Amino acid sequence: MAIIVRLDRMMADRKISLNDLSEKVGISIVNLSNLKTGKVKAIRFSTLNRICKALKCQPGDILEYAEGNDEEEEENVEND
């Protein structure tokens, strides 16, 4: 996927645990863990908003576009 989730880095910078962030944001630990490890395909803006508020950061601090990592997805779109 072309979007890389850097939530783990932001959490480490802010010294906040998965449990603490889960409580502050109101997301289950499992869902937050899946987001942290990049196992999700989408995120709601409302969720992103709550994460940014809890971590006092910008969306660009936790989401990064990496050019060249989206070739597989482009092939899937072309094959549909």
N, C-alpha and C positions, 0 to 999 in steps of 0.2 A: 504494500500500500504506500502511496506517496505521502501520506500524512503520518508523521511520527509523533507519538504522545510522550511528552517529557514530564509527566506528572510526578514520577518517582524522583526526578532531580529537584523539582520545585518543593516537594515534600521534605526532602533532605535539607535543602537550603533553609526552609522554614522550621525545621526540626519538629515536624508533626507526624504522628503515626497514622496508619491507615484507620485504626479504630477512632481516633480523635477527629480526623477529617470526615469520616463517615457520620459521626454524630453531629458535627457542625453543619454538614451539607444536607443531611437527611437522605442519604443513599445507602443501600445495604453494602456491607463490607465486600460481599461477593461481586456486586456490580462495579464498585469502585476499584476492586482488585483487577477485574477484567479490563477496565479502562486504563488503569495504570500499566498493565502489561501489553496494551495495544491489541487486545483480543476482541474489540468491538468494531463495528462497521459504521456507527453513527453515535452522535451525542446531541442531546437537546440543548438548545440555547439556554433554556432555564437552568439546566444542570450545570452547564459551563459557567453561567453567571454566578451560581451559588459557590462553585469551586473557586472562581477568581476572587469572589468576595471573601471567602474563608482564608485564602492564601495571600490576599492583598497583592494580586498580580494581574497581568493582562493575558488575554487568550493566547497571544503569541509567545508567552513565556512557557506555556505547556503544550502548544501545538506547533509543529514545524513541518513545512513542506520540503520534501527531499526529491528533487528532480531525478528522473530515471527509475524510480521505484514503482512507477505506475504502469509499466509495460504489460504486466500480466493482466491488469484490469482492462487496459485498452484492447487486448486480444479478446477478452471475454465479451466486451461490448460489440466488437466486430463480428464475433461468431453468433451473436443472438439474432 
